[in-house]
Amino acid sequence: GLEAAAVLAMTLPVALVGFSEPVALRRRIAYGLAACLLGAAAIATFRKSGLLAPLAAVLVLVCLAPRRIPRLAPLAILVALVLPFTSFQALGSVTGQLDANNLDVPTVGARVADYNAIRPDFLSHPLLGSGFGSYEHATNPSENRILDSDLLLRLVEVGTLGLAAFLGLAMTVTWVGARVARGPDPARRPVGVAVAAGAVAF
């Protein structure tokens, strides 16, 4: 579910930018339908990321291209009316997970315990890690627990430097997309907005 939510959230900005472009009505409708389907599908994964990642992408779109927001207003109204029905109660489930009262559930406690669980592995190789693929739960389930955070897994396997490089890739894509979005070429600006928003969703 998490991988599906990530892919859908990274794709959503393409549809939103396409919808906000001055294109033929038929193409705008197609982009609008695609955006609705991608947003509903992300929430239907029942993952918190299925709501938060698309919202992060939309926030980037608002920051980088505020003039597009009035053009997105009809789509926002449509989504607000249709989403509760199309997401098959997933929206209520996802927003319920964000309730402060639900932060004391066992799954959250298990994720917090992951930090202590990886401490010995991390401290033995803090800079470069123990090697990519070395922390395999499937091949060594008695010693390695399943880590719910991919960043913790990267920290153990490739260390602080590897994790910084991994995060640097996403930040570089965001930075380049933002530069293109604010650049002088109006034909490339939509691509820059979509790329930056997709990278932030990632």
HUVENGI-V151502 format. One record per residue. RES is the residue in three letters. PHI is phi in radians with two decimals (none if undefined). PSI is psi in degrees with one decimal (none if undefined). OMEGA is omega in whole degrees, 0 to 359 (none if undefined). Layout:
{{RES;PHI;PSI;OMEGA} {RES;PHI;PSI;OMEGA}}
This chain:
{{GLY;none;-38.7;182} {LEU;-1.16;-41.4;179} {GLU;-1.12;-41.3;179} {ALA;-1.12;-43.1;179} {ALA;-1.07;-39.7;180} {ALA;-1.12;-47.0;181} {VAL;-1.11;-42.9;180} {LEU;-1.13;-41.2;180} {ALA;-1.18;-35.5;179} {MET;-1.26;-25.2;181} {THR;-1.49;-28.5;184} {LEU;-0.93;-42.4;180} {PRO;-1.04;-30.4;178} {VAL;-1.08;-45.1;180} {ALA;-1.19;-39.9;180} {LEU;-1.15;-43.1;178} {VAL;-1.14;-41.8;177} {GLY;-1.06;-39.7;179} {PHE;-1.15;-33.8;184} {SER;-1.50;-2.3;178} {GLU;-1.39;150.8;177} {PRO;-1.37;76.5;182} {VAL;-1.99;177.6;180} {ALA;-1.08;151.7;184} {LEU;-1.00;-39.6;181} {ARG;-1.09;-40.5;179} {ARG;-1.21;-38.5;178} {ARG;-1.08;-41.6;179} {ILE;-1.10;-41.8;179} {ALA;-1.10;-44.7;178} {TYR;-1.12;-39.3;179} {GLY;-1.11;-43.3;177} {LEU;-1.11;-41.4;179} {ALA;-1.08;-43.3;180} {ALA;-1.09;-42.6;179} {CYS;-1.10;-44.2;180} {LEU;-1.13;-43.0;180} {LEU;-1.13;-43.9;179} {GLY;-1.12;-45.9;180} {ALA;-1.13;-39.6;180} {ALA;-1.16;-38.0;179} {ALA;-1.10;-43.6;179} {ILE;-1.22;-33.3;181} {ALA;-1.18;-7.8;175} {THR;-1.30;-9.8;181} {PHE;1.09;25.8;177} {ARG;-1.89;144.9;176} {LYS;-1.05;-35.2;179} {SER;-1.11;-25.7;178} {GLY;-1.15;-19.3;174} {LEU;-1.79;-43.5;186} {LEU;-1.28;-39.3;181} {ALA;-1.15;-45.7;175} {PRO;-1.09;-36.5;178} {LEU;-1.12;-38.3;177} {ALA;-1.11;-40.8;179} {ALA;-1.11;-42.2;179} {VAL;-1.14;-38.3;179} {LEU;-1.08;-40.5;177} {VAL;-1.12;-41.6;179} {LEU;-1.06;-41.5;179} {VAL;-1.11;-41.8;182} {CYS;-1.23;-40.7;185} {LEU;-1.49;-28.4;184} {ALA;-2.42;66.4;183} {PRO;-1.08;-23.8;180} {ARG;-1.23;-17.4;179} {ARG;-1.40;-16.1;187} {ILE;-1.06;-45.9;178} {PRO;-1.02;-32.2;179} {ARG;-1.26;-21.7;179} {LEU;-1.54;-8.7;184} {ALA;-0.99;-45.6;179} {PRO;-1.05;-37.5;179} {LEU;-1.19;-39.3;179} {ALA;-1.10;-40.5;178} {ILE;-1.13;-43.8;179} {LEU;-1.07;-44.6;180} {VAL;-1.10;-43.1;180} {ALA;-1.07;-33.1;180} {LEU;-1.42;-37.7;189} {VAL;-1.63;-32.6;187} {LEU;-0.96;-44.1;180} {PRO;-1.03;-26.6;181} {PHE;-1.56;-37.3;185} {THR;-1.39;-21.0;183} {SER;-1.56;5.3;174} {PHE;0.89;53.9;177} {GLN;1.16;5.7;179} {ALA;-1.18;-33.9;182} {LEU;-1.06;-45.2;178} {GLY;-1.11;-37.4;179} {SER;-1.16;-43.4;182} {VAL;-1.19;-45.9;180} {THR;-1.16;-30.0;176} {GLY;-1.14;-32.0;178} {GLN;-1.17;-24.0;181} {LEU;-1.50;-4.8;179} {ASP;-1.13;136.6;182} {ALA;-1.04;-27.1;180} {ASN;-1.23;-19.5;181} {ASN;-1.63;7.7;180} {LEU;-1.46;-2.7;181} {ASP;-1.84;18.7;182} {VAL;-1.46;159.5;183} {PRO;-1.00;-34.7;182} {THR;-1.14;-36.5;178} {VAL;-1.19;-42.1;178} {GLY;-1.06;-38.6;179} {ALA;-1.15;-35.5;179} {ARG;-1.24;-36.7;177} {VAL;-1.15;-36.8;180} {ALA;-1.17;-20.0;178} {ASP;-1.05;-33.2;182} {TYR;-1.11;-44.5;178} {ASN;-1.21;-33.1;183} {ALA;-1.15;-34.3;183} {ILE;-1.57;-7.9;186} {ARG;-0.94;-47.7;181} {PRO;-1.09;-41.0;179} {ASP;-1.14;-41.5;181} {PHE;-1.17;-45.0;183} {LEU;-1.19;-22.2;178} {SER;-1.31;-26.1;178} {HIS;-2.51;69.3;188} {PRO;-1.22;-31.7;185} {LEU;-1.49;-49.3;186} {LEU;-1.92;-4.0;179} {GLY;1.32;-178.0;182} {SER;-1.66;2.6;177} {GLY;2.00;138.5;181} {PHE;-1.09;128.8;181} {GLY;1.48;1.9;182} {SER;-1.32;-26.2;181} {TYR;-1.69;78.2;183} {GLU;-1.80;113.6;177} {HIS;-1.23;-38.3;185} {ALA;-1.11;-37.8;183} {THR;-1.56;-18.0;182} {ASN;-2.49;63.6;186} {PRO;-1.20;-20.6;181} {SER;-1.28;-26.9;182} {GLU;-1.86;-30.9;184} {ASN;-1.92;121.6;178} {ARG;-1.46;161.4;175} {ILE;-1.28;125.7;179} {LEU;-1.67;126.6;181} {ASP;-1.36;-18.6;180} {SER;-1.85;121.4;178} {ASP;-1.13;-29.7;180} {LEU;-1.17;-36.0;176} {LEU;-1.15;-40.3;178} {LEU;-1.07;-45.0;178} {ARG;-1.09;-38.2;181} {LEU;-1.08;-40.3;179} {VAL;-1.23;-42.4;188} {GLU;-1.42;-38.6;184} {VAL;-2.09;4.0;174} {GLY;1.25;-174.1;183} {THR;-1.12;-41.8;181} {LEU;-1.16;-42.2;179} {GLY;-1.14;-41.4;178} {LEU;-1.14;-39.5;178} {ALA;-1.10;-40.2;178} {ALA;-1.15;-41.2;179} {PHE;-1.08;-48.2;179} {LEU;-1.18;-32.9;178} {GLY;-1.09;-33.0;177} {LEU;-1.07;-48.8;180} {ALA;-1.12;-40.4;180} {MET;-1.19;-35.3;178} {THR;-1.15;-43.5;178} {VAL;-1.07;-42.2;178} {THR;-1.07;-45.4;182} {TRP;-1.11;-45.4;180} {VAL;-1.13;-43.8;178} {GLY;-1.05;-41.9;179} {ALA;-1.13;-38.3;178} {ARG;-1.13;-42.4;179} {VAL;-1.16;-39.1;181} {ALA;-1.11;-30.4;180} {ARG;-1.81;9.5;184} {GLY;-1.37;-179.2;185} {PRO;-1.39;-17.4;185} {ASP;-1.58;108.6;182} {PRO;-1.16;-23.8;179} {ALA;-1.26;-27.5;182} {ARG;-1.62;-16.2;184} {ARG;-1.00;-45.1;180} {PRO;-1.03;-38.0;179} {VAL;-1.12;-43.2;179} {GLY;-1.06;-42.2;179} {VAL;-1.08;-47.7;182} {ALA;-1.11;-40.5;181} {VAL;-1.16;-46.5;181} {ALA;-1.11;-43.1;180} {ALA;-1.14;-40.4;178} {GLY;-1.14;-38.3;179} {ALA;-1.17;-38.6;177} {VAL;-1.18;-38.5;176} {ALA;-1.06;-38.0;177} {PHE;-1.07;none;none}}
